[in-house]
Amino acid sequence: MPEATVNHSTFTIERSLTATPERVFAAFSDPEKKQRWFRENQAFAVYELDFRVGGKETSSFTLSDQTPFPGVVCTNDTWYLDIVENRRIVLAYTMTLGGRRISASLATFEFAPAGDATSLTFTEQAAFFEGADGPEIRKGGWMELLEKLSREIAG
């Protein structure tokens, strides 16, 4: 049996989004909008969103050939810990690849008005387990997702 390991990491991504905090927040709280930007290029096999403090979000899909784990089923289970409408979302989530848990994270999205735009600050504090994607790949994944979010709110 391989030795159990854990790699702790924290990273922050800042983005300026050309939309109001209300429009950005809606891209997280509306299930149809969230599904459009929060995924790989294929559809979810499972997607459920209960967007409220104490609510849960579950998504599952098969990873594409352009990922480090092609053809593997990825499942995210998310629990919403704190929501301040149009200002903040704090959540905890686990990621599972091929039925094996690879990480557990605490993530915070902060939305601040900046004229007609929104300053978004995303911070993730993660524990990556043996065989995990690791902090650099995870940060890159979030940068791609936030780019998709930017396109979603741009219309």
C-alpha positions as CSV (number, residue, x, y, z in Angstrom):
1,M,0.0,0.0,0.0
2,P,1.5,3.4,-1.0
3,E,2.3,5.9,1.8
4,A,-0.5,8.3,2.6
5,T,0.6,11.9,1.7
6,V,-1.0,15.3,1.8
7,N,0.3,18.5,0.1
8,H,-1.2,21.7,1.5
9,S,-1.4,24.8,-0.8
10,T,-3.1,28.2,-0.9
11,F,-3.5,30.3,-4.0
12,T,-5.3,33.4,-5.0
13,I,-6.6,34.6,-8.5
14,E,-7.7,38.1,-9.1
15,R,-9.8,39.1,-12.1
16,S,-11.6,42.2,-13.3
17,L,-15.0,41.2,-14.9
18,T,-16.9,43.6,-17.2
19,A,-20.2,43.2,-15.3
20,T,-21.8,44.3,-12.1
21,P,-21.4,42.2,-8.9
22,E,-25.2,41.3,-9.3
23,R,-24.6,39.8,-12.8
24,V,-21.4,37.9,-11.6
25,F,-23.2,36.6,-8.5
26,A,-26.1,35.4,-10.7
27,A,-23.6,33.3,-12.7
28,F,-23.0,31.3,-9.5
29,S,-26.5,31.1,-8.1
30,D,-28.5,30.3,-11.3
31,P,-28.1,26.6,-12.1
32,E,-28.4,27.1,-15.9
33,K,-25.8,29.8,-16.0
34,K,-23.4,27.9,-13.7
35,Q,-23.6,24.8,-15.8
36,R,-22.6,26.7,-18.9
37,W,-19.3,28.0,-17.4
38,F,-18.5,25.5,-14.7
39,R,-17.5,22.4,-16.8
40,E,-15.1,21.0,-19.3
41,N,-16.2,21.0,-23.0
42,Q,-18.7,18.2,-22.5
43,A,-21.9,18.1,-20.6
44,F,-22.3,17.0,-17.0
45,A,-23.4,13.4,-16.3
46,V,-24.8,14.7,-13.0
47,Y,-25.4,18.3,-12.0
48,E,-27.4,19.4,-8.9
49,L,-27.3,22.8,-7.3
50,D,-28.9,23.8,-3.9
51,F,-27.5,27.3,-3.7
52,R,-28.0,28.4,-0.1
53,V,-26.0,28.3,3.1
54,G,-26.0,24.6,4.1
55,G,-26.9,23.6,0.5
56,K,-24.9,21.2,-1.7
57,E,-23.8,21.2,-5.3
58,T,-22.8,18.0,-7.0
59,S,-21.3,17.7,-10.5
60,S,-19.8,14.7,-12.3
61,F,-18.3,14.4,-15.8
62,T,-15.7,12.5,-17.8
63,L,-12.4,14.3,-18.3
64,S,-11.3,15.1,-21.8
65,D,-8.2,14.0,-23.6
66,Q,-6.7,17.5,-23.0
67,T,-6.5,16.9,-19.3
68,P,-3.9,15.0,-17.2
69,F,-6.5,12.3,-16.5
70,P,-8.3,11.6,-19.9
71,G,-11.4,9.4,-19.8
72,V,-11.6,9.4,-16.0
73,V,-14.8,10.4,-14.2
74,C,-14.4,13.5,-12.1
75,T,-16.9,14.3,-9.3
76,N,-17.1,17.5,-7.2
77,D,-19.1,17.6,-4.0
78,T,-19.6,21.2,-2.7
79,W,-21.1,22.5,0.5
80,Y,-22.0,26.2,0.8
81,L,-20.8,27.6,4.1
82,D,-21.4,31.4,3.7
83,I,-23.2,33.5,1.1
84,V,-23.5,37.2,1.2
85,E,-25.6,38.2,-1.9
86,N,-23.5,40.0,-4.6
87,R,-20.5,40.1,-2.2
88,R,-19.1,36.7,-1.1
89,I,-19.4,33.0,-1.5
90,V,-17.5,30.6,0.8
91,L,-17.6,26.9,0.1
92,A,-15.9,23.6,0.9
93,Y,-15.5,21.0,-1.8
94,T,-13.9,17.6,-2.4
95,M,-12.8,16.3,-5.8
96,T,-12.9,12.6,-6.7
97,L,-11.2,11.0,-9.7
98,G,-12.2,7.5,-10.8
99,G,-13.9,6.9,-7.4
100,R,-10.8,8.0,-5.4
101,R,-10.8,11.2,-3.4
102,I,-7.9,13.4,-4.4
103,S,-8.5,16.7,-2.6
104,A,-10.5,18.7,-0.1
105,S,-10.6,22.5,-0.3
106,L,-12.0,25.7,1.2
107,A,-12.7,28.3,-1.5
108,T,-13.8,31.9,-1.2
109,F,-15.1,34.1,-4.0
110,E,-15.2,37.9,-3.2
111,F,-17.0,40.3,-5.5
112,A,-16.3,44.1,-5.2
113,P,-17.8,46.8,-7.3
114,A,-15.3,48.6,-9.5
115,G,-17.3,51.2,-11.5
116,D,-19.3,49.3,-14.1
117,A,-17.1,46.2,-13.5
118,T,-16.5,43.7,-10.7
119,S,-13.2,42.9,-9.0
120,L,-13.3,39.2,-8.3
121,T,-10.9,37.6,-5.8
122,F,-10.8,33.8,-5.6
123,T,-8.8,32.1,-2.8
124,E,-8.4,28.3,-2.4
125,Q,-6.9,26.6,0.5
126,A,-6.4,22.9,-0.5
127,A,-5.2,19.6,0.8
128,F,-4.1,17.4,-2.1
129,F,-3.9,13.7,-1.4
130,E,-1.6,11.1,-3.1
131,G,-2.3,10.9,-6.8
132,A,-3.9,14.4,-6.9
133,D,-3.7,16.9,-9.6
134,G,-1.7,19.3,-7.4
135,P,-1.8,23.1,-6.8
136,E,-0.4,24.2,-10.2
137,I,-2.8,22.1,-12.2
138,R,-5.7,23.1,-9.9
139,K,-4.9,26.8,-10.2
140,G,-4.7,26.5,-14.0
141,G,-8.1,24.8,-14.0
142,W,-9.6,27.6,-12.0
143,M,-8.0,30.2,-14.3
144,E,-9.7,28.4,-17.3
145,L,-13.0,28.3,-15.4
146,L,-12.9,32.0,-14.5
147,E,-12.2,32.8,-18.1
148,K,-15.4,30.8,-19.0
149,L,-17.2,32.8,-16.3
150,S,-16.0,36.0,-17.9
151,R,-17.4,34.9,-21.3
152,E,-20.7,33.8,-19.6
153,I,-21.3,37.2,-18.0
154,A,-20.3,39.1,-21.1
155,G,-23.3,37.5,-22.8
